[in-house]
Amino acid sequence: MKFIEIYRNIVNPARILAKSRQKWLRQARNQRYYMRHRAEVRKKRKEYYELTGK
């Protein structure tokens, strides 16, 4: 059984690539969301400081 799995992975590495690509896409999406979130927080903080006069 183990031999067949190993053989299949050697013949078809596309599955491994797909898995890593999935992981990479998820990381990229999270990164993008995080950056947008940080930008919004920065903007809100700036507005707050301008209103309160530091």
QUIGI-V320101 format. One line per field, one symbol per residue. phi: phi as a letter, one per 40 degrees, with the letter a starting at -180 (. if undefined). psi: psi as a letter, one per 40 degrees, with the letter a starting at -180 (. if undefined). A space follows every 50 residues. Layout:
phi: ???
psi: ???
//
This chain:
phi: .cccccdccccbcccccccccddcccccccccccccdcccccccccdccc ccgf
psi: dddddddddddgeddddddddddddddddddddddddddddddddddddd def.
//
